[in-house]
């Protein structure tokens, strides 16, 4: 027999309270003294027991205390000229592959101020293990140092550490690298995630929230979200793998999450809801973005032609589960009505997608690429104004993989658009194929800070042409 959960005990205590209350009412009505003397103490005991279970089992609020996005130095900017120079001097690509990448780059939506890893600027053009370690250290240490300074949290206070990097998993792990750097406590709970793709940043926050909300102690969780390009640059001629060279760029973010209610005044946002769906049971979804070798043994990530379709299908399935949890009743009724009409007319009229902007003031859309942003806009029927942050983020920083939603959040802050009480939806896709959502509520007006990565260029955005 399975042990009772806290929620089941809570329900049982409330049931006991209800029964006891009814008995008390019956006793008072019958006015029998002996029942009064026996049921009133029992009723008080049940009330106290119910309150005890209520306060001990209710989930603690999960607060985003603060976050920091990595901004590499000026000499790491990867303009079109830098890409062109790298292609020619490396002599690792055929003429056809060079022409193909030029075409992809010019249509990608990326600007001339994205950032590339160190090896791109070296003379031997060969990424080694140390190049990947250097790339990880620069991003992680820079963001964590600044984050701890902003939040006034000592490393010894951190109880949970989650580090995610989709394509680089050294030994010791990246989480161990952070533990060693900041001399974190021996009893710290560490998680090292890999292979999760661009959704891992959102997934890491979801994991931190679940750990903190189920904890009886007041805790801090440090979430470090990064990606490694150095060892995953593709030097072959398979076109499905060459695309990643054109759109992925350096990025990293660190966030501090807490369940301490006393830090509410200092926190920026509170997590309202989260949802993760996995569509890997379908073969095309599973292989839509796939790391493999080409016919010459060169390793790369293949982005198939099914990727955009898979993203659309996965998103539709995802919002079916998310909608009842976030949408107002009017939108749910309207959507149900359109479904009934579609069934009655045997599919001649398709069900209407509900308006998610009735539930959120802001949306951070997965900036996986121009086609992905456009597909999300089509599926959810979002205006250009809503997709603006994603498009501008892709232009300024490129696809920074798992950290991309934090660069979008920084864009909102730089524009000072997020006000107290606003709800924000973070949406990200990942290999496998996964769709992940976070729903935040702003606890105060968010304004531009000195550490915002958009500070030097926000006056130029949004661009008129993209």
Number of C-alpha atoms within 10 A of each C-alpha: 3 4 6 9 10 14 13 11 15 22 15 13 21 19 14 18 21 15 14 20 19 13 17 19 14 14 18 13 9 11 11 11 10 9 15 17 11 11 17 16 11 16 20 14 14 21 18 14 16 21 15 13 17 18 11 13 18 13 15 21 17 27 28 26 24 18 26 25 28 24 22 19 8 10 10 18 19 22 16 17 10 15 18 14 13 17 20 13 12 14 12 16 17 14 12 11 18 18 12 16 21 17 12 18 18 12 12 19 20 28 19 16 17 27 23 25 23 18 20 21 16 11 10 10 16 13 18 11 12 12 18 23 17 16 23 25 17 15 24 24 19 19 24 25 14 17 23 19 11 14 14 9 13 11 17 12 13 19 21 22 23 24 25 27 26 22 20 23 17 13 8 8 15 25 21 19 19 19 17 11 11 15 12 19 14 9 8 15 13 16 19 16 23 15 16 21 23 30 26 30 34 27 25 24 25 21 18 22 24 15 16 26 20 13 14 12 12 14 17 22 27 25 25 30 31 31 28 27 25 26 19 17 21 23 18 20 20 17 15 14 26 24 21 21 19 22 24 24 23 29 32 31 28 30 23 26 27 29 27 17 13 10 13 18 11 14 21 20 27 22 20 17 17 21 18 18 18 19 21 16 10 12 11 17 24 18 19 23 22 16 17 13 16 16 10 9 9 15 18 24 22 23 20 18 11 14 21 18 15 21 23 19 14 20 23 17 15 20 20 11 13 17 17 12 13 17 17 15 10 11 18 17 12 15 18 15 13 18 18 14 16 16 13 11 11 10 12 10 13 14 17 14 18 21 18 19 17 12 18 17 17 20 24 26 26 30 32 23 20 19 14 19 19 17 18 20 17 12 14 18 16 17 10 11 8 17 20 21 26 24 26 22 31 30 25 20 29 29 26 28 30 31 29 31 28 25 28 26 22 25 25 20 19 22 18 13 15 22 16 13 15 18 22 23 23 20 21 29 29 25 25 22 26 26 27 24 24 20 20 24 23 21 21 16 15 20 15 17 12 8 17 20 20 26 15 8 11 15 11 9 16 16 11 6 5 15
